[in-house]
Structures are given as C-alpha cells and as structure tokens.
C-alpha cells in the first residue's frame, strides 16, 4: 500500500490523503472475438471465473532501494559542518594562505548536446523556445516584465549555451565556427550581468533568482565555460568569474529554499560542481554531496520515478546529474557510488513512457519529447537497461504487445508540493502501434508560453485534455493555478493480469488492466472503474468504463458524462452511419476501427503538443450523454483491420 498526501481545493499546501492498492480480482468470462458486438459483457461486475481464461502471472511487488551520502571521516564531517555554519571554503581548505583568485580548475566535456537549430536562431539574434522566436534585444533580463515560465527558464537557466556549442561543433575543426558563437554567448551574458549586478538576499526576487534557474545557470556556466571565458577582454573574464563565485555562494545559502525538490536537486548539483571546479572547493563539495544525496532521496520514489510523476521532470533531474558527473570526470574524481546507482534507477521508469518511435508519452504537463532528445539523455547516462512494466509509485502501467504499446495512468496525481504542471489524468491511456500514435493525451502544459498559448495551460492540465472519462465537465482532481492540484483522486486500486484462453479463432493471450479512482465520489457519489484488455498481437484493445455508485449520493438524479479519445497526428477519421463506429486511417497506411456497445459517437477538434513543444491540431472521439447516479457502463473496442 502506498500512502500519499495532497492538497485541499482552497489551499494548495494542504493535504490530500490516499492510497494505491493492488488487489486480486477473479477473472471473468472474456473471449476476445472478432465480432464488434462482443464488448466485455461479463467484465462489468468483475466476478465469475472463466473456463478458458486463467491467471498466468500476477503482479509482483517492487523491491525498495536506499541510498546514503558518501562515507567520510571525522575530519571531513567537521569540515562539512563548519561550511554549513558559514565558515568560508578558503579558511577551511587553507587557513594560512591568501584566498585564491576565482578560476576554473578544469574544462568539462559537455555530455548533453544541444539543438543546432536553436543555436542558429541565437546567432541570428533570437531565442527559440518551443517554436517561438523571441528577439534577444527585446528580452528584459532583469525580470521586471515577467515572461512565460518556459521562456524564463530558457533565458535565465542558460541552457541555450549547449545550443550554441552544437552549432559550433558543426565544423569542429574550424576556428571560425568557435569565433562566430563565442561573441554571441559573451554578448548575451554581458547583458544579463548588467541587468543582474548582484544576487538578492533570498530567492523569489525575480525569475533569475529562483533556485532552479540559478542552479541550472551555474551548472551551464561551468560546463560551457569556454564559450563565455575565451574572449580577449581580461576584465570581462574576471567579472564573469566573480559572478560565478557569487552565484555559488548564493546557492550555498539558499538551496534549501528551493521552489520544490527538483529545484533543490538542481541547486545542490550546481554547488557540488562549483566545489569541484573552483579553488578551495573541497568543503563546498563535501557539503553539497551530502545535501544532494538527501534531496534525491526525497525527490525519487522507490522505483526511481520523480514524485511529480512527470517525464519532463525525470529528464531534468537526470540532466543535472549527468552534467555533474561530467564535472567529476573533468577533475579526475570518481563520483559517489550513490549517483551512479540513482541514475541506473531513474532510466527504466523513463523508458516505460517511451512509445515505439522512441518519443515519450504526454503526461503531467510534458509534451511528446522527441526520440532524439530521449536517446541523447539515455546515452549521456551510460545506462543500458529495459523499461519497467509495472511501476507502482511512478504510477504508469506499460503493456507491450506485438507492435503496440499501451501506457496507462494508474495512480493518484502528484502532491501539490511536487507538481509544477500537475494534471488530472488518472485512468487516462495512450496507445501506439508500430511507432504511430493512435490514442494520445494533449500534453504540453509545461510548454505553454512558446507557440502553445499561455491561456491554454490550465485547460491542458484538465481531465478533458486526457483520454479518459469526465463527469459533468469537471476534473477528477481540482486543477489550480501555478501548477497546483486540489481535492479529488485520493485512492486508486490497480489489478494487472495476464490471460490466455481458447476461442473460435484459436488460442489467444492478452494483458488485462483494471483500475478505479474515487475522484468523483464526493461530488457525484460515483467511482470510475476502467478495464483495458490488449491482445498479445497488439491488434485489438477492448475497454470498458464503469461508474459504480458509492453511498447515498449515488442513487438519485442524472449526470452528464463524456469519454474522450484524443487521436494522434495525421489520422483521418470517418464516422459510421449509425454513429456507433469510427474508421481511422493512419499515416502509415493501416486502418483501424473504433466501435461502442451503446450510445453515439461525435468527432470533435482537439490539440496535441509535438516533440518540440508546438501545438498540432488533431481530432478526438467523444462518447457522451447522461447517466444515472445509480451507475452505468460503457464498452468500446479499437481493432486493427486487415
């Protein structure tokens, strides 16, 4: 059992208690047939054992993994304690020597290549953020005029240095290539330093001085130092080194005030990197390593997924660690074993959300991060492993069947203190076949502010933006401003089974997922239960959405419902004459049919966020109507033809 807390609708910092439970459910009489009308008739009550279907492999418990800070001697513990109390690194490292001048002790090999197209835009005078071109001359680096969060992160986090480096490496042996990009980096950095002459006393004084942006900025300055410290102006180089040292000292004092745990991990990573690459850094490194391991222990669940349940957050945490490990290698030091172990733990959950084309599913504000970006990140970690199938705290069930991949959100949304773009996506799913996305979620809330309009950010986090059931056009968990979540789903029950049996078409095998949530129980007295059965050949997905009454509120009145299936890009749809079926023509030439057991289907417009964080118009299948508060069930089938 997994105990979770949460928030109240009025106060994002409150608590929401809940559980994730795995329970054993007797198998039902389910004969996958090629007849479209056989839609899980006996699955509705979850009872009765089939003569043909039997349990092959029950869900297994996951092992726990604990990590501790690096072991140090008594002397190093005293140094770490003194540094935490405010004694300077120079005094602790060399008490009888003049303070060392700021300089870098090593050059770091960048482990994460940037985007060459973004580098070309920078050289042309623009920041390129999720398709949005923002003239550099129009940016307020002081942060008085607030920008959209992804733009602020790009500008003040200095991740664009990797894009410039990627542009310069297009002609690695040409000095002209470096000469063209170095002035661009120095010019932007000079404008930023002029707008931010000194750090504030504490975080929150503008976007430049959040712990997350400051940590990313310091890490990127250290990793990409040749781009900003190769100019002929000695005074400018000295000033840059002073700003680097000031930022490291600011993080020493303020890292524990980070906006969330991910920001703290980024800040601690930058502190350790500064301890490795700046003079008299041993006390700072010891201090930072202890804080980093502790923060990672709080950030990650037992299965290696970040507590925000966001694949984008997973990649950001991994990116901070791989850059830090590159700093260790540059100084010929071995990183703590815990960092390597944590990276090995973090890769499988990320791979669990990769579709057949290598790009990620759209979950918890993330977009369909491109396969190139994912492969670069995995290559930088040096970890070779398989994706996790049944990830409990990460919360996403993955089924691989033939050429099809199914992703299913079977856990409560993240707590407000973890969520940056929390989404009410419980019991939503995505399906792809041969790399082609068929059923998707809209995604992209974290990219709102680029080409994706900011006004859509809250709507992209809503239940209706995900492929699941919605009651009365209300979210299953309250979606609040600033990425927070309120009351709603507190408990999710999950059951996963492997089935096999004999039918008219011969033997068959399938994976059966069943999950339920209580997000609508308080308001409408109904529990939403979803059953998904994917055949082993990946050509047929059967589903049923059930509304089960709970308590007195579930016995009177009617409530509207809508079951939404957002379709992947490039899919042409045709509605059948009886309005109970839809034909889907995929870009790869394959043809699928969607059928419902009852009710009528409507085709509506939707939106999907692509691998670059840009909006793409798509369509969605909607089953909608009115249902009694006494409960109801809605069966459907998606099948590949031919």
Wavefront OBJ file of the C-alpha trace (Angstrom):
o trace
v 0.000 0.000 0.000
v 1.256 3.443 -0.874
v 0.194 6.273 1.404
v 0.097 9.705 -0.177
v -0.803 13.184 0.992
v -2.122 16.088 -1.045
v -3.963 19.372 -1.073
v -7.362 20.825 -0.404
v -9.132 22.763 -3.075
v -8.773 26.050 -1.207
v -5.201 25.622 -0.045
v -2.591 24.062 -2.350
v -0.309 23.487 0.603
v -2.852 21.392 2.476
v -3.082 17.612 2.471
v -4.945 15.010 0.482
v -4.695 11.504 1.877
v -4.969 8.496 -0.337
v -3.687 5.075 -1.291
v -2.737 2.943 -4.222
v -3.789 -0.642 -3.679
v -3.140 -3.760 -5.691
v -5.941 -6.257 -5.298
v -6.748 -9.688 -6.650
v -9.892 -9.822 -8.789
v -11.350 -13.113 -10.040
v -11.052 -13.376 -13.776
v -14.167 -13.017 -15.841
v -15.528 -14.726 -18.870
v -13.803 -12.775 -21.617
v -13.467 -14.343 -25.050
v -11.690 -11.905 -27.417
v -13.691 -12.263 -30.588
v -13.561 -10.654 -33.983
v -17.192 -9.656 -33.594
v -17.515 -5.982 -32.725
v -20.592 -6.509 -30.533
v -18.803 -8.766 -28.003
v -17.679 -5.940 -25.703
v -16.761 -7.283 -22.307
v -20.333 -8.089 -21.318
v -19.298 -10.168 -18.311
v -16.401 -7.930 -17.219
v -18.727 -5.282 -15.825
v -19.154 -6.753 -12.382
v -15.600 -8.127 -12.051
v -16.866 -11.528 -10.889
v -17.089 -15.111 -12.099
v -14.235 -17.313 -13.338
v -13.896 -18.230 -16.985
v -13.296 -21.807 -18.024
v -10.974 -20.602 -20.784
v -9.160 -17.678 -19.144
v -6.687 -18.353 -16.344
v -4.164 -16.431 -14.332
v -0.681 -16.716 -15.823
v 1.352 -14.100 -13.983
v 0.128 -11.983 -11.070
v 1.601 -8.555 -10.365
v 4.830 -8.649 -8.395
v 5.943 -6.400 -5.575
v 8.777 -3.998 -6.253
v 11.960 -4.005 -4.235
v 12.995 -0.932 -2.250
v 16.336 0.776 -2.758
v 18.013 3.025 -0.201
v 20.903 5.390 -0.831
v 23.043 7.224 1.685
v 25.519 10.078 1.430
v 29.195 9.287 0.745
v 31.065 7.955 3.745
v 33.581 10.451 5.108
v 35.963 10.530 8.040
v 35.590 12.542 11.210
v 37.749 15.376 9.860
v 35.662 15.708 6.717
v 32.469 15.671 8.771
v 33.817 18.589 10.805
v 34.718 20.463 7.615
v 31.249 19.862 6.228
v 29.623 21.023 9.441
v 31.763 24.165 9.594
v 30.999 25.026 5.983
v 27.292 24.579 6.648
v 27.621 27.013 9.542
v 29.134 29.669 7.271
v 32.903 29.261 7.537
v 34.412 30.052 4.134
v 35.885 27.343 1.966
v 39.204 29.165 1.745
v 39.509 29.329 5.540
v 38.793 25.604 5.855
v 40.906 24.468 2.897
v 43.974 26.663 3.511
v 43.611 28.787 6.673
v 47.107 30.339 6.469
v 47.006 31.280 2.789
v 45.573 34.219 0.951
v 42.186 33.487 -0.620
v 42.655 32.012 -4.078
v 41.569 34.084 -7.059
v 38.470 32.769 -8.846
v 39.454 30.485 -11.708
v 38.382 27.195 -13.229
v 40.435 24.122 -12.413
v 39.358 22.059 -15.441
v 37.437 22.145 -18.700
v 34.314 19.975 -18.810
v 33.251 17.866 -21.786
v 29.540 18.588 -22.332
v 27.616 15.278 -22.057
v 24.304 16.618 -23.448
v 24.456 18.030 -26.997
v 22.149 20.946 -27.696
v 19.903 21.789 -30.629
v 21.680 23.206 -33.669
v 18.549 24.959 -34.984
v 18.218 26.849 -31.698
v 21.890 27.767 -31.934
v 21.366 29.194 -35.415
v 18.459 31.267 -34.095
v 20.699 32.652 -31.327
v 23.358 33.616 -33.839
v 20.624 35.377 -35.817
v 19.537 37.324 -32.735
v 16.630 35.250 -31.361
v 15.883 32.856 -28.543
v 13.983 29.874 -29.959
v 11.691 28.389 -27.280
v 9.228 25.677 -28.356
v 8.907 27.247 -31.790
v 8.623 30.831 -30.501
v 11.235 33.286 -31.785
v 11.963 35.945 -29.180
v 14.351 38.774 -30.201
v 17.256 38.915 -27.762
v 17.226 42.726 -27.810
v 13.643 42.744 -26.505
v 14.274 40.486 -23.502
v 14.132 42.116 -20.072
v 16.968 40.204 -18.367
v 16.154 41.867 -15.039
v 12.815 40.040 -14.997
v 10.673 43.091 -14.220
v 8.425 42.247 -17.172
v 7.621 38.583 -16.477
v 7.802 36.091 -19.300
v 6.127 32.711 -19.628
v 7.776 30.053 -17.383
v 9.444 28.052 -20.200
v 10.854 31.255 -21.695
v 12.165 32.418 -18.314
v 13.762 29.035 -17.749
v 15.434 29.158 -21.158
v 16.703 32.727 -20.736
v 17.826 32.632 -17.100
v 18.902 28.983 -16.968
v 21.428 29.447 -19.819
v 20.610 26.067 -21.311
v 20.956 27.800 -24.677
v 24.760 27.585 -24.264
v 24.502 23.920 -25.305
v 22.665 25.003 -28.470
v 25.456 27.422 -29.357
v 28.014 24.716 -28.721
v 26.119 22.333 -31.005
v 26.238 24.974 -33.722
v 29.972 25.470 -33.254
v 30.631 21.724 -33.425
v 29.041 21.528 -36.867
v 32.513 22.427 -38.104
v 34.603 21.217 -35.191
v 37.979 21.805 -36.807
v 37.218 25.336 -37.908
v 38.281 28.128 -35.593
v 35.825 30.348 -37.440
v 32.955 28.283 -36.022
v 34.021 28.995 -32.421
v 34.791 32.620 -33.259
v 31.239 33.086 -34.514
v 29.482 31.696 -31.438
v 31.715 32.930 -28.605
v 30.838 36.622 -29.148
v 27.131 35.690 -29.125
v 27.449 33.946 -25.751
v 29.511 36.773 -24.260
v 27.132 39.433 -25.549
v 24.056 37.757 -24.025
v 25.886 37.050 -20.772
v 27.085 40.651 -20.623
v 23.518 41.934 -20.991
v 22.343 39.524 -18.304
v 25.084 40.579 -15.848
v 24.324 44.248 -16.440
v 20.656 43.623 -15.597
v 21.560 41.500 -12.545
v 24.546 43.246 -10.904
v 24.363 41.280 -7.655
v 22.317 38.444 -6.153
v 19.368 39.310 -3.894
v 19.267 38.284 -0.262
v 16.884 35.398 -0.895
v 15.085 33.552 -3.728
v 11.955 34.956 -5.312
v 13.351 38.367 -6.233
v 12.611 37.891 -9.919
v 12.817 34.790 -12.136
v 16.604 34.985 -12.461
v 16.978 34.182 -8.789
v 14.830 31.149 -8.302
v 16.890 28.216 -7.015
v 16.038 26.203 -10.127
v 17.165 28.864 -12.619
v 20.225 29.806 -10.581
v 21.268 26.159 -10.271
v 20.851 25.485 -13.975
v 22.646 28.716 -14.800
v 25.682 27.891 -12.648
v 25.863 24.328 -13.984
v 25.721 25.561 -17.576
v 28.323 28.267 -16.944
v 30.715 25.679 -15.532
v 30.097 23.057 -18.213
v 30.244 25.539 -21.110
v 32.952 27.802 -19.673
v 34.972 28.002 -22.936
v 32.041 29.803 -24.592
v 31.985 32.597 -22.016
v 35.629 32.787 -20.910
v 37.506 32.758 -24.229
v 37.169 36.425 -25.120
v 40.150 38.815 -25.298
v 38.800 41.164 -22.606
v 40.600 40.173 -19.390
v 38.439 42.441 -17.229
v 35.305 40.813 -18.633
v 36.658 37.343 -17.892
v 37.467 38.386 -14.326
v 33.971 39.803 -13.887
v 32.410 36.567 -15.172
v 34.451 34.521 -12.700
v 33.286 36.783 -9.880
v 29.662 36.310 -10.928
v 30.175 32.527 -10.983
v 31.643 32.637 -7.472
v 28.836 34.920 -6.223
v 26.179 32.589 -7.641
v 27.798 29.575 -5.951
v 27.826 31.409 -2.594
v 24.191 32.452 -3.082
v 23.197 28.835 -3.693
v 25.135 27.743 -0.593
v 22.862 29.964 1.495
v 19.559 29.476 -0.315
v 19.442 25.997 -1.870
v 17.172 24.653 0.872
v 14.642 27.373 -0.007
v 14.135 25.884 -3.458
v 10.689 26.046 -5.048
v 10.401 22.257 -4.975
v 12.584 19.178 -4.609
v 13.611 19.198 -8.263
v 14.866 22.778 -7.870
v 16.814 21.734 -4.790
v 18.421 18.815 -6.621
v 19.486 21.192 -9.403
v 20.845 23.668 -6.858
v 22.762 21.005 -4.938
v 24.212 19.644 -8.205
v 25.487 23.118 -9.062
v 27.018 23.500 -5.578
v 28.926 20.224 -5.951
v 30.071 21.211 -9.455
v 31.374 24.527 -8.101
v 33.149 22.645 -5.323
v 34.873 20.522 -7.937
v 35.863 23.271 -10.389
v 36.554 26.332 -8.223
v 39.621 26.789 -5.953
v 39.364 25.780 -2.278
v 36.238 23.826 -3.165
v 36.656 20.723 -1.026
v 34.445 21.973 1.859
v 31.749 23.042 -0.613
v 31.915 19.673 -2.384
v 31.533 17.735 0.881
v 28.641 19.969 1.908
v 26.976 19.657 -1.482
v 27.330 15.889 -1.821
v 25.547 15.307 1.470
v 22.718 17.679 0.569
v 22.386 16.284 -2.964
v 22.005 12.653 -1.915
v 19.456 13.635 0.730
v 17.444 15.708 -1.761
v 17.494 12.884 -4.323
v 16.172 10.507 -1.678
v 13.184 12.818 -1.203
v 12.688 13.523 -4.915
v 12.551 9.910 -6.115
v 10.118 7.128 -5.346
v 11.230 3.591 -4.618
v 11.089 2.664 -8.303
v 13.199 5.631 -9.469
v 10.471 7.957 -10.737
v 10.304 11.572 -9.587
v 7.431 12.350 -7.250
v 5.961 14.847 -9.727
v 5.277 11.814 -11.991
v 6.408 13.973 -14.922
v 8.709 12.508 -17.601
v 9.924 16.051 -18.216
v 10.876 16.366 -14.531
v 12.581 12.965 -14.763
v 14.713 14.188 -17.647
v 15.567 17.458 -15.894
v 16.811 15.609 -12.811
v 18.808 13.187 -14.960
v 20.255 16.108 -16.920
v 21.536 17.768 -13.738
v 23.189 14.532 -12.615
v 24.901 13.728 -15.922
v 26.328 17.261 -16.107
v 27.568 16.936 -12.546
v 29.191 13.569 -13.272
v 30.940 15.203 -16.249
v 32.412 17.713 -13.779
v 33.733 14.830 -11.660
v 35.366 13.296 -14.714
v 36.904 16.613 -15.730
v 38.663 16.795 -12.343
v 39.584 13.086 -12.473
v 37.467 12.257 -9.459
v 35.116 9.337 -9.095
v 31.530 10.424 -8.365
v 29.877 8.930 -5.282
v 28.580 5.459 -5.994
v 25.114 6.582 -4.996
v 24.919 8.912 -8.023
v 25.619 6.078 -10.457
v 23.121 3.853 -8.651
v 20.466 6.573 -8.733
v 20.942 7.118 -12.472
v 20.570 3.380 -13.042
v 17.343 3.528 -11.062
v 15.980 6.536 -12.973
v 16.370 5.272 -16.535
v 13.855 2.352 -16.528
v 10.850 4.490 -15.458
v 11.632 6.996 -18.203
v 11.867 4.220 -20.789
v 8.495 2.921 -19.583
v 6.893 6.038 -21.099
v 8.636 5.727 -24.472
v 6.481 4.740 -27.444
v 7.637 2.594 -30.325
v 9.229 5.547 -32.115
v 11.305 6.372 -29.031
v 9.439 9.567 -28.107
v 7.699 9.985 -24.757
v 4.054 9.918 -23.778
v 2.315 13.174 -22.855
v 1.915 13.004 -19.087
v 1.805 15.550 -16.239
v 2.374 18.603 -18.400
v 5.065 17.072 -20.589
v 4.876 17.016 -24.340
v 5.819 14.179 -26.694
v 9.556 14.706 -26.139
v 11.355 13.650 -29.314
v 13.187 10.360 -29.673
v 16.449 12.231 -30.363
v 16.232 14.113 -27.058
v 15.432 10.909 -25.165
v 18.232 8.937 -26.828
v 20.741 11.711 -26.108
v 19.763 11.684 -22.459
v 19.995 7.900 -22.156
v 23.355 7.880 -23.933
v 24.656 10.547 -21.541
v 23.750 8.411 -18.517
v 25.669 5.417 -19.876
v 22.910 3.142 -18.535
v 21.682 0.213 -20.618
v 18.508 -1.339 -19.273
v 14.924 -2.258 -20.100
v 11.801 -0.218 -19.344
v 9.813 -1.069 -16.241
v 6.444 -2.631 -16.953
v 4.654 -2.326 -13.632
v 5.818 0.847 -11.865
v 3.805 1.455 -8.717
v 4.946 4.828 -7.343
v 5.761 6.153 -10.802
v 2.207 5.028 -11.436
v 2.240 4.224 -15.155
v 1.406 0.726 -16.325
v 3.078 -0.267 -19.599
v 1.967 -3.115 -21.857
v 3.995 -4.144 -24.901
v 2.046 -6.394 -27.273
v 3.288 -7.096 -30.781
v 3.909 -3.728 -32.385
v 1.592 -1.949 -29.939
v 2.487 -0.106 -26.741
v -0.074 0.866 -24.104
v 0.579 3.392 -21.323
v -1.963 3.664 -18.515
v -2.035 6.205 -15.664
v -2.994 4.099 -12.652
v -2.067 6.298 -9.673
v -3.256 9.493 -7.984
v -1.915 12.783 -9.345
v 1.233 14.152 -7.682
v 1.109 16.146 -4.487
v 0.942 19.905 -4.864
v 4.420 20.357 -3.396
v 5.866 18.151 -6.140
v 3.797 19.259 -9.138
v 4.887 22.058 -11.450
v 2.235 21.394 -14.076
v 0.073 18.828 -12.268
v -2.630 17.196 -14.396
v -5.897 15.441 -13.526
v -5.086 12.469 -15.756
v -5.992 9.457 -13.590
v -7.087 6.408 -15.683
v -6.108 8.061 -18.980
v -4.157 5.983 -21.505
v -2.080 6.310 -24.651
v -1.732 3.716 -27.402
v 0.726 3.493 -30.279
v 1.272 0.877 -32.969
v 4.479 0.469 -34.986
v 5.614 3.884 -33.799
v 2.380 5.587 -34.870
v 0.411 7.231 -32.051
v -3.264 6.266 -32.144
v -4.667 7.449 -28.801
v -2.876 10.330 -27.051
v -3.242 12.974 -24.381
v -2.999 16.633 -25.339
v 0.070 17.329 -23.187
v 2.191 20.446 -23.387
v 1.146 22.426 -20.295
v 4.832 22.893 -19.425
v 5.450 24.314 -22.927
v 2.692 26.932 -22.709
v 4.321 30.254 -23.480
v 6.100 29.138 -26.619
v 3.899 28.617 -29.674
v 1.458 26.876 -27.336
v -0.648 29.778 -25.986
v -0.345 30.531 -22.267
v -4.132 30.767 -21.956
v -4.389 27.033 -22.717
v -2.077 25.976 -19.884
v -4.800 25.234 -17.344
v -7.030 23.560 -19.922
v -4.189 21.243 -20.974
v -3.966 20.048 -17.376
v -7.686 19.245 -17.166
v -9.187 15.762 -17.251
v -10.861 16.561 -20.587
v -7.403 17.006 -22.167
v -6.683 13.325 -21.476
v -8.094 10.138 -22.949
v -10.397 9.137 -20.124
v -13.916 9.646 -18.742
v -15.108 13.041 -17.496
v -18.232 13.653 -15.394
v -20.200 16.892 -15.710
v -17.219 18.501 -17.485
v -15.450 18.545 -14.075
v -11.888 17.499 -13.327
v -11.337 14.284 -11.404
v -8.818 16.272 -9.334
v -9.121 20.040 -8.938
v -6.688 21.925 -11.201
v -5.369 25.067 -9.513
v -3.201 27.936 -10.724
v 0.610 27.800 -10.726
v 0.650 24.076 -11.456
v -1.036 23.024 -8.226
v -3.721 20.410 -7.636
v -6.545 20.337 -5.103
v -9.147 17.863 -3.886
v -10.005 14.866 -5.994
v -8.457 11.444 -6.528
v -7.199 10.109 -3.202
v -7.255 6.358 -3.835
v -6.533 4.217 -6.886
v -6.916 0.440 -6.931
v -4.968 -1.466 -9.567
v -5.013 -5.038 -10.807
v -2.896 -6.452 -13.638
v -3.197 -9.935 -15.064
v -2.014 -11.965 -17.998
v -4.765 -14.021 -19.634
v -4.905 -16.858 -22.108
v -7.698 -18.976 -23.466
v -9.292 -20.746 -26.418
v -11.837 -19.175 -28.722
v -13.405 -19.629 -32.138
v -10.259 -18.208 -33.763
v -7.932 -20.464 -31.769
v -5.840 -19.772 -28.707
v -5.327 -16.204 -27.590
v -3.420 -14.259 -24.990
v -3.936 -10.802 -23.562
v -2.981 -8.459 -20.750
v -5.809 -7.208 -18.576
v -5.565 -3.972 -16.587
v -8.246 -2.818 -14.201
v -8.089 0.339 -12.100
v -10.541 2.596 -10.298
v -10.402 6.029 -8.702
v -12.558 7.974 -6.265
v -12.145 11.448 -7.777
v -15.882 11.834 -8.407
v -17.178 10.066 -5.311
v -17.561 13.163 -3.112
v -19.394 15.272 -5.702
v -21.385 12.652 -7.579
v -21.265 9.505 -5.453
v -19.665 7.529 -8.308
v -16.427 5.557 -8.628
v -14.835 5.431 -12.076
v -13.507 1.991 -12.959
v -11.712 1.295 -16.241
v -10.874 -2.115 -17.706
v -8.417 -2.434 -20.598
v -7.579 -5.710 -22.372
v -4.847 -5.655 -25.030
v -4.327 -8.752 -27.151
v -0.796 -10.118 -27.289
v -0.575 -9.463 -31.026
v -1.331 -5.785 -30.377
v -4.180 -5.581 -32.906
v -7.121 -5.254 -30.546
v -7.794 -3.163 -27.445
v -11.037 -3.763 -25.590
v -12.152 -1.413 -22.885
v -14.999 -0.659 -20.572
v -15.627 2.358 -18.380
v -17.880 1.733 -15.412
v -19.470 4.163 -12.974
v -20.103 2.393 -9.684
v -22.340 4.091 -7.076
v -20.931 4.763 -3.649
v -23.020 5.923 -0.712
v -26.360 7.732 -0.787
v -25.395 10.279 -3.426
v -25.115 7.542 -5.994
v -28.812 6.656 -6.112
v -30.745 9.664 -7.450
v -30.553 12.038 -10.374
v -28.615 12.141 -13.616
v -25.200 13.489 -14.515
v -23.572 14.159 -17.882
v -20.547 12.157 -18.964
v -18.024 12.250 -21.789
v -15.404 9.611 -22.640
v -12.684 11.206 -24.759
v -10.160 9.529 -27.037
v -7.737 12.124 -28.417
v -6.275 10.872 -31.694
v -2.685 11.019 -32.837
v -1.465 13.430 -35.515
v -2.181 12.734 -39.156
v -5.100 10.324 -38.551
v -8.071 10.677 -40.907
v -11.407 9.720 -39.355
v -14.776 8.748 -40.780
v -17.959 8.394 -38.731
v -20.224 5.427 -39.500
v -23.858 5.970 -40.452
v -25.150 4.546 -37.165
v -22.791 6.881 -35.251
v -21.517 3.952 -33.249
v -18.286 3.443 -35.117
v -15.326 5.385 -36.473
v -12.825 4.398 -39.132
v -9.237 5.522 -38.530
v -6.818 5.802 -41.436
v -3.282 6.099 -40.067
v -0.400 7.848 -41.859
v 1.416 4.505 -42.259
v -1.472 3.195 -44.396
v -3.036 0.916 -41.775
v -6.743 1.056 -40.978
v -8.375 0.724 -37.550
v -11.976 0.647 -36.408
v -13.439 2.012 -33.174
v -16.849 0.749 -32.021
v -19.055 1.325 -28.990
v -21.609 -1.022 -27.476
v -24.195 1.691 -26.918
v -24.619 5.427 -27.266
v -23.491 7.701 -30.086
v -20.075 8.946 -31.100
v -19.130 12.517 -32.001
v -15.946 13.738 -33.681
v -14.533 16.957 -32.241
v -11.418 19.064 -32.699
v -8.515 18.737 -30.288
v -4.872 19.753 -29.917
v -1.659 17.816 -29.348
v 1.806 19.062 -28.355
v 4.544 17.629 -30.594
v 8.149 16.689 -29.820
v 9.289 20.318 -29.933
v 6.525 21.605 -27.667
v 4.497 23.055 -30.548
v 0.696 22.751 -30.932
v -0.652 20.410 -33.614
v -4.379 20.252 -34.494
v -5.836 16.753 -34.128
v -9.276 15.214 -33.651
v -10.924 13.331 -30.818
v -13.602 10.660 -30.496
v -16.184 11.554 -27.854
v -18.836 9.274 -26.355
v -21.190 11.453 -24.351
v -24.647 11.566 -22.809
v -26.434 11.385 -19.470
v -26.041 8.606 -16.911
v -27.932 7.768 -13.746
v -26.199 8.296 -10.428
v -27.137 4.698 -9.832
v -24.230 3.799 -12.127
v -23.612 2.755 -15.708
v -21.166 1.059 -18.037
v -19.769 1.920 -21.468
v -17.931 -0.695 -23.514
v -15.801 0.034 -26.578
v -13.419 -1.677 -28.967
v -10.438 -0.492 -31.026
v -9.255 -3.003 -33.622
v -6.769 -3.104 -36.471
v -8.370 -4.285 -39.701
v -6.772 -6.487 -42.298
l 1 2 3 4 5 6 7 8 9 10 11 12 13 14 15 16 17 18 19 20 21 22 23 24 25 26 27 28 29 30 31 32 33 34 35 36 37 38 39 40 41 42 43 44 45 46 47 48 49 50 51 52 53 54 55 56 57 58 59 60 61 62 63 64 65 66 67 68 69 70 71 72 73 74 75 76 77 78 79 80 81 82 83 84 85 86 87 88 89 90 91 92 93 94 95 96 97 98 99 100 101 102 103 104 105 106 107 108 109 110 111 112 113 114 115 116 117 118 119 120 121 122 123 124 125 126 127 128 129 130 131 132 133 134 135 136 137 138 139 140 141 142 143 144 145 146 147 148 149 150 151 152 153 154 155 156 157 158 159 160 161 162 163 164 165 166 167 168 169 170 171 172 173 174 175 176 177 178 179 180 181 182 183 184 185 186 187 188 189 190 191 192 193 194 195 196 197 198 199 200 201 202 203 204 205 206 207 208 209 210 211 212 213 214 215 216 217 218 219 220 221 222 223 224 225 226 227 228 229 230 231 232 233 234 235 236 237 238 239 240 241 242 243 244 245 246 247 248 249 250 251 252 253 254 255 256 257 258 259 260 261 262 263 264 265 266 267 268 269 270 271 272 273 274 275 276 277 278 279 280 281 282 283 284 285 286 287 288 289 290 291 292 293 294 295 296 297 298 299 300 301 302 303 304 305 306 307 308 309 310 311 312 313 314 315 316 317 318 319 320 321 322 323 324 325 326 327 328 329 330 331 332 333 334 335 336 337 338 339 340 341 342 343 344 345 346 347 348 349 350 351 352 353 354 355 356 357 358 359 360 361 362 363 364 365 366 367 368 369 370 371 372 373 374 375 376 377 378 379 380 381 382 383 384 385 386 387 388 389 390 391 392 393 394 395 396 397 398 399 400 401 402 403 404 405 406 407 408 409 410 411 412 413 414 415 416 417 418 419 420 421 422 423 424 425 426 427 428 429 430 431 432 433 434 435 436 437 438 439 440 441 442 443 444 445 446 447 448 449 450 451 452 453 454 455 456 457 458 459 460 461 462 463 464 465 466 467 468 469 470 471 472 473 474 475 476 477 478 479 480 481 482 483 484 485 486 487 488 489 490 491 492 493 494 495 496 497 498 499 500 501 502 503 504 505 506 507 508 509 510 511 512 513 514 515 516 517 518 519 520 521 522 523 524 525 526 527 528 529 530 531 532 533 534 535 536 537 538 539 540 541 542 543 544 545 546 547 548 549 550 551 552 553 554 555 556 557 558 559 560 561 562 563 564 565 566 567 568 569 570 571 572 573 574 575 576 577 578 579 580 581 582 583 584 585 586 587 588 589 590 591 592 593 594 595 596 597 598 599 600 601 602 603 604 605 606 607 608 609 610 611 612 613 614 615 616 617 618 619 620 621 622 623 624 625 626 627 628 629 630 631 632 633 634 635 636 637 638 639 640 641 642
